[in-house]
Amino acid sequence: MDREGILPQAPLFYVLASVRFQPWMLLPSKIPEIQDALRDRLPLFNQIGFAPGQLPLAPAPAGTWNAWAFHSADRSVGCQMAQDQIVVHATTYSRFKEFAESVLFVLQVVEKYARQFDVGAIGIRYLDKISPRKGETLADYLPPQYLPQPVPGTDFQPTGGAFQTAYRTQTGVLQARFWTGQEYVAVPDDLIQLFVLTREIRPGGPVLPTLQPGHGILDSDSIWTSNSPTRMTGAQVVQRLEELHTHSNTFFRKVCSDHAFKVWTEVA
């Protein structure tokens, strides 16, 4: 079964690239210039003030902003930056090369003012929604160890659950997670603050995607870290992201079944 190339029915619905660096305290004063440089491609602009665990939905008092978000007109691609981190995320994706170009665009705009990044961590994260068709189950798409299992010798049947493991790679660590169950939403708690910015905010807040019965989310997070800050250009950050992407891509194309790729390569 050919597992390479673009998947016409790819399950991927969200991708993020993150770079953490030593705080750049001048960032707030440079936001007007950065916003002007980004706005041709990322015209939507939000100033965000929130504490960990809070959704960035309500306007913060003037002068309390601690993050800034920039998005395309359709919100399909964007970035959020703070004094010690830049995240570029997208809800549409076909090839890493195209996503990497968006990441490099953002980093080089910031780099013009910051000069360089003293980097402590780089990561790329992919979320895939596994949606079995009628008559199928998750077992047709993923290996048994990723799925909730019944208790031997009982009539207990799992209704949901979560799997997590970490793998050492040549570049760092790949953290793999899978969860299923009607009580879950499709986006993990630690990403909700970012994901809501890809949605139109309506009265009552943005609608988060939920899981249908028998569906699940495969979450792969490939990470590189440094014990001491490593000085890098934007291009060097993207080069390291490509290495991390290679590990994530290998994981996805090895762990999912032949049947899964047969379904995902079908042309609608």
Disulfide bonds with the S-S distance in Angstrom:
none
